[in-house]
Structure formats: C-alpha cells, structure tokens
Amino acid sequence: KNAYRELAMKFHPDKNNAPEAAQRFQRVAAAYETLSDADRRRQYDLYGETNVNKQQQRRQHSDFFDPFAQYQRRRPQVPPIFSETLWLNSENYNELVEDSTDVWLLQFYHDWSDPCKEFAPRWEALSQKLMPMVRLARVSVDHNHGLVQRYRAFLRCRQSAFSIECTAPTLVLLTKAKDGSMSGEAYRGTLQAEHIYEWLKKAAYSSMRSVISDVGGSQKAIRDFLSRSQLTRRKRSVGHSLSVPTGKVLILSSSRAAGETLFARYASTKFASLDFGTVHVAGGLGGGSEAARVARALGVSELPCLAIWPDGLNTAAPTLLPVGKDTGAAQREELLEAIELAARPLLPPLSAANFYSTCAPAAWDDEPRICVLLLLLSAAGGWDAAASDARAALSALAASDERPHV
C-alpha cells in the first residue's frame, strides 16, 4: 500500500503533466487492484495477467444473468482515492475533531464510487482555498462504520449482508456550539467548488462573532473608529461601566465585499478581542477618493492591506500587513501569525485572571519584578486627557529597551 501511494502521488495526472503519466497511473492502479485481492493475485501468479482479465469478464457475464450476484459476495478491493487532507477513523476522531474548537468539513466517500473519483480534484482545490478557516477531513464509509453510524442522520445509506453503501460523496459541516457540543449540517447542493465555498461562508460562522464594521473612507470616520472603546466590565455596585481602548484592525481593499470573505470572518472570530473594520478604497490607491488619500497617508503601498493599531491609539502609526491577491493555505497561516504578533498590545489589560502571571514572580526564588500599573476610573464615554497622557507615557516606557514590566 505504501508503494502504491508513493507511485500514485508521482504519476497522478493532477500532479504530473508528463504525456505518459496518465497511462502509468492506470497501470499502477490496475496492479494494486490485482495484488490487493487474494483470488486475483493467485490467478496472476499461476496464469499471468491475461487469465485475470478473463476471470473478470466471466464475473461480469454471470452478473448479467444473476442480478443478485453482486450482493452475495464482497466487493473487491480497489485503489484508494489519493488526497492530501486528513483521513479520519475511530482512533483519531476524538483527538482531532471532538477536542478541538475548529470548524470541520467532513467528506464521506467510497473508494470505488465514480462520483467520488470525479469529485476528488475539486476536494483538493477546496482544501487549498479553505484552510485554515475550515479544516477538511475524509471518512471512508467502507472502513469506518462507527463514524458512519454517528452521522447516519446526515447520510443516505443502505446496508447489505457484507457492506454498507451510502450516497457519496456527502459533505457534513461541523461547528462547535457555545456549550461545547458539536452541531452538524449536511450540504445538499451541487458539488461545485464555488457553490460549496459560498455555502460555507454563510454556514461556518453564522453563530459566531463575525461582525465587521463598515468604516467610511474619511479621516474623521477612521478617527472615530479608533477612538471607539470596548465595554469590558459593568460595575453594578457603582452604577457605571468601565471601557478601555482595544486593538483595531482595518481591512483596506478596493472590493466592497472584503469584510464578507471567509478569511475575514475567521480572523474576526479568532481574534475576538480586536475590533475589525473595512474601508472601501474606490478606484484603488491611484484614485482620487478620500479613502485613497487616507490609505496613501497611512503608508499603504498595495491592496488589500491590513492596518493594525495594537493599542487602538490614533497617535501611533499602524502596522501594515499586505494580504496579496493569490494566497494559499500556508500564506494565510503566516498572515494569521503576523496579525497575532502585530496586535499584541504594549500595555496588556490587567484582570484577576492574569494578574499573578503578569506581575508576580514565577517562583519564590526568582528575581523580583517591578510592575508599573495605570489605575484609573473611566466612564463609557471614553478616557479623559490626563488618562490618555498617562497611557502614552507608559506606552513609551514599555517600548524602550530598558524597562520594567509594564
């Protein structure tokens, strides 16, 4: 099986453009089909390949006169469908799916099914377009009866004496609910990659935080967006709310639908502590719109681009992260890591949950830390001038080379 997988990957028509690649791939598949079946392998060892083909013709001839013959014997083994996505079974399912908070798209398939074989290249294309927003995995119906029974409500199956046969391929979307349980939804549309992507964009993050503000392209609109505070805690005993500035992420793009992409929704969900907004730069950076002038003033050199203010302060220059037009799964992973690094605030908000780990020494014999805290009481309307000046001073102290733990 390992040799077959290696040769199938080498000569697969989607991976190898050589003229003889398709023919070699068929010969490798035929060899695996013969060697994986005990009866056909014995016939091949005794009489060669010609006799194996004759035996197959006799079997097809007998099936024509006996329509129930195919249900009275086991289905012969066939070459597995090649895929770079994960293969789920009862041993790794809990660790990969149940114990994760990711969104999963499962494909239930048969190796012998022609529709599954035809869908295979579209599935590989989806994996490049959806990762890491949606994780893809396949479940073989013929080898994972436990998982098939678990998701029987989403599958259309019938069971014979020796096997279970389902309408395949069947796609099931799994999302994690707030109570920790998994909820599923089956896709019933046409098996076109574009239609599946649009369905996932609506269904994958419908119950999660994916609100992205539509910020105007004017300087005032961006200033208002940066000055907006996030309500973090309500003090019922004193009858007011405490609000603090939060990190801001602006998506600058020449497309109006930049905030509706699957990546934008995933990023706004992954970094829930950040405030996301979009700016439509009509006509691109070379245009004469106010949004184009603001983008050029920020230092944006290409679109789409992310402008990140980790502390949500308009006084600081943003970190710019060009997105690029053609990004694969690896590039999106790198972009998410860059967002996480750029959005790390110089002054982390302190709470009861992180106070000890932030300000207290890790052990009793460690070097003592000097913690500088900014204590203030703010209403929901925003910070006053004195609080803003103190915060700016602490930010400068935190950015210096020799600094206490701020």
Solvent accessible surface area in square Angstrom, and as a share of the most:
residue,aa,sasa,rsa
1,K,141,0.60
2,N,125,0.64
3,A,66,0.51
4,Y,17,0.06
5,R,109,0.40
6,E,124,0.55
7,L,72,0.36
8,A,2,0.01
9,M,98,0.44
10,K,123,0.52
11,F,21,0.09
12,H,36,0.16
13,P,61,0.38
14,D,89,0.46
15,K,105,0.44
16,N,38,0.20
17,N,146,0.75
18,A,40,0.31
19,P,135,0.85
20,E,77,0.35
21,A,2,0.02
22,A,45,0.35
23,Q,118,0.52
24,R,113,0.41
25,F,43,0.18
26,Q,122,0.54
27,R,167,0.61
28,V,22,0.13
29,A,21,0.16
30,A,53,0.41
31,A,50,0.39
32,Y,32,0.12
33,E,43,0.19
34,T,17,0.10
35,L,87,0.43
36,S,29,0.19
37,D,27,0.14
38,A,82,0.63
39,D,55,0.29
40,R,33,0.12
41,R,121,0.44
42,R,126,0.46
43,Q,32,0.14
44,Y,98,0.37
45,D,103,0.53
46,L,116,0.58
47,Y,141,0.54
48,G,25,0.24
49,E,113,0.51
50,T,89,0.52
51,N,27,0.14
52,V,4,0.02
53,N,68,0.35
54,K,102,0.43
55,Q,69,0.31
56,Q,74,0.33
57,Q,117,0.52
58,R,134,0.49
59,R,87,0.32
60,Q,110,0.49
61,H,118,0.53
62,S,53,0.34
63,D,43,0.23
64,F,161,0.67
65,F,141,0.59
66,D,57,0.30
67,P,86,0.54
68,F,136,0.57
69,A,12,0.09
70,Q,106,0.47
71,Y,92,0.35
72,Q,122,0.54
73,R,79,0.29
74,R,168,0.61
75,R,116,0.42
76,P,49,0.31
77,Q,106,0.47
78,V,35,0.20
79,P,23,0.15
80,P,26,0.16
81,I,19,0.10
82,F,31,0.13
83,S,22,0.14
84,E,104,0.47
85,T,24,0.14
86,L,70,0.35
87,W,99,0.35
88,L,0,0.00
89,N,35,0.18
90,S,83,0.54
91,E,155,0.70
92,N,39,0.20
93,Y,3,0.01
94,N,81,0.41
95,E,130,0.58
96,L,42,0.21
97,V,0,0.00
98,E,51,0.23
99,D,113,0.59
100,S,20,0.13
101,T,110,0.64
102,D,46,0.24
103,V,6,0.03
104,W,0,0.00
105,L,0,0.00
106,L,1,0.00
107,Q,6,0.03
108,F,1,0.00
109,Y,5,0.02
110,H,1,0.01
111,D,16,0.08
112,W,59,0.21
113,S,10,0.06
114,D,90,0.47
115,P,70,0.44
116,C,2,0.01
117,K,94,0.40
118,E,114,0.51
119,F,1,0.00
120,A,16,0.12
121,P,65,0.41
122,R,73,0.27
123,W,2,0.01
124,E,40,0.18
125,A,57,0.44
126,L,1,0.00
127,S,9,0.06
128,Q,98,0.44
129,K,95,0.40
130,L,0,0.00
131,M,56,0.25
132,P,16,0.10
133,M,7,0.03
134,V,0,0.00
135,R,65,0.24
136,L,5,0.02
137,A,0,0.00
138,R,17,0.06
139,V,1,0.00
140,S,2,0.01
141,V,0,0.00
142,D,46,0.24
143,H,124,0.55
144,N,9,0.05
145,H,76,0.34
146,G,52,0.50
147,L,8,0.04
148,V,0,0.00
149,Q,88,0.39
150,R,131,0.48
151,Y,16,0.06
152,R,83,0.30
153,A,96,0.75
154,F,50,0.21
155,L,12,0.06
156,R,150,0.55
157,C,29,0.18
158,R,145,0.53
159,Q,117,0.52
160,S,44,0.29
161,A,92,0.71
162,F,93,0.39
163,S,39,0.25
164,I,2,0.01
165,E,51,0.23
166,C,10,0.06
167,T,82,0.47
168,A,15,0.12
169,P,13,0.08
170,T,10,0.06
171,L,2,0.01
172,V,0,0.00
173,L,4,0.02
174,L,1,0.01
175,T,18,0.10
176,K,39,0.17
177,A,42,0.33
178,K,202,0.86
179,D,123,0.64
180,G,42,0.40
181,S,58,0.37
182,M,43,0.19
183,S,55,0.35
184,G,31,0.29
185,E,81,0.36
186,A,18,0.14
187,Y,23,0.09
188,R,129,0.47
189,G,42,0.40
190,T,83,0.48
191,L,50,0.25
192,Q,83,0.37
193,A,22,0.17
194,E,112,0.50
195,H,98,0.44
196,I,0,0.00
197,Y,33,0.13
198,E,77,0.35
199,W,42,0.15
200,L,0,0.00
201,K,36,0.15
202,K,140,0.59
203,A,20,0.16
204,A,1,0.01
205,Y,4,0.02
206,S,84,0.54
207,S,86,0.55
208,M,51,0.23
209,R,90,0.33
210,S,27,0.18
211,V,119,0.68
212,I,31,0.16
213,S,31,0.20
214,D,126,0.65
215,V,13,0.08
216,G,38,0.37
217,G,20,0.19
218,S,36,0.23
219,Q,80,0.36
220,K,127,0.54
221,A,27,0.21
222,I,4,0.02
223,R,108,0.40
224,D,71,0.37
225,F,7,0.03
226,L,2,0.01
227,S,81,0.52
228,R,102,0.37
229,S,35,0.23
230,Q,71,0.32
231,L,98,0.49
232,T,67,0.39
233,R,116,0.42
234,R,143,0.52
235,K,81,0.34
236,R,217,0.79
237,S,109,0.71
238,V,93,0.53
239,G,66,0.63
240,H,47,0.21
241,S,10,0.06
242,L,35,0.18
243,S,4,0.03
244,V,31,0.18
245,P,23,0.15
246,T,15,0.09
247,G,7,0.07
248,K,0,0.00
249,V,0,0.00
250,L,0,0.00
251,I,13,0.07
252,L,0,0.00
253,S,8,0.05
254,S,58,0.37
255,S,55,0.36
256,R,198,0.72
257,A,55,0.42
258,A,14,0.11
259,G,10,0.10
260,E,85,0.38
261,T,55,0.32
262,L,0,0.00
263,F,33,0.14
264,A,4,0.03
265,R,45,0.16
266,Y,34,0.13
267,A,3,0.02
268,S,0,0.00
269,T,33,0.19
270,K,102,0.43
271,F,23,0.10
272,A,50,0.39
273,S,78,0.50
274,L,12,0.06
275,D,28,0.15
276,F,3,0.01
277,G,0,0.00
278,T,17,0.10
279,V,3,0.02
280,H,48,0.22
281,V,0,0.00
282,A,45,0.35
283,G,71,0.68
284,G,16,0.15
285,L,32,0.16
286,G,80,0.77
287,G,18,0.17
288,G,66,0.63
289,S,38,0.25
290,E,77,0.35
291,A,8,0.06
292,A,0,0.00
293,R,125,0.46
294,V,11,0.06
295,A,0,0.00
296,R,110,0.40
297,A,85,0.66
298,L,43,0.21
299,G,46,0.45
300,V,8,0.05
301,S,96,0.62
302,E,81,0.36
303,L,20,0.10
304,P,30,0.19
305,C,3,0.02
306,L,6,0.03
307,A,0,0.00
308,I,0,0.00
309,W,6,0.02
310,P,34,0.22
311,D,13,0.07
312,G,4,0.04
313,L,43,0.21
314,N,68,0.35
315,T,129,0.75
316,A,55,0.42
317,A,94,0.73
318,P,22,0.14
319,T,57,0.33
320,L,52,0.26
321,L,27,0.14
322,P,69,0.43
323,V,33,0.19
324,G,28,0.27
325,K,164,0.70
326,D,141,0.73
327,T,42,0.25
328,G,24,0.23
329,A,22,0.17
330,A,64,0.50
331,Q,96,0.42
332,R,18,0.07
333,E,75,0.34
334,E,114,0.51
335,L,19,0.09
336,L,7,0.04
337,E,113,0.51
338,A,32,0.25
339,I,0,0.00
340,E,91,0.41
341,L,119,0.59
342,A,18,0.14
343,A,10,0.08
344,R,148,0.54
345,P,45,0.28
346,L,82,0.41
347,L,17,0.09
348,P,60,0.38
349,P,92,0.58
350,L,66,0.33
351,S,38,0.25
352,A,104,0.81
353,A,100,0.78
354,N,48,0.24
355,F,99,0.41
356,Y,152,0.58
357,S,82,0.53
358,T,22,0.13
359,C,19,0.11
360,A,19,0.14
361,P,50,0.32
362,A,86,0.67
363,A,45,0.35
364,W,234,0.82
365,D,96,0.50
366,D,65,0.34
367,E,145,0.65
368,P,114,0.72
369,R,101,0.37
370,I,127,0.64
371,C,41,0.25
372,V,47,0.27
373,L,79,0.39
374,L,60,0.30
375,L,153,0.76
376,L,58,0.29
377,L,140,0.70
378,S,9,0.06
379,A,63,0.49
380,A,67,0.52
381,G,84,0.81
382,G,29,0.28
383,W,49,0.17
384,D,93,0.48
385,A,78,0.60
386,A,75,0.58
387,A,13,0.10
388,S,50,0.32
389,D,96,0.49
390,A,36,0.28
391,R,23,0.08
392,A,52,0.41
393,A,64,0.50
394,L,23,0.12
395,S,15,0.10
396,A,68,0.53
397,L,64,0.32
398,A,5,0.04
399,A,67,0.52
400,S,46,0.30
401,D,146,0.76
402,E,163,0.73
403,R,119,0.44
404,P,39,0.25
405,H,72,0.32
406,V,18,0.11
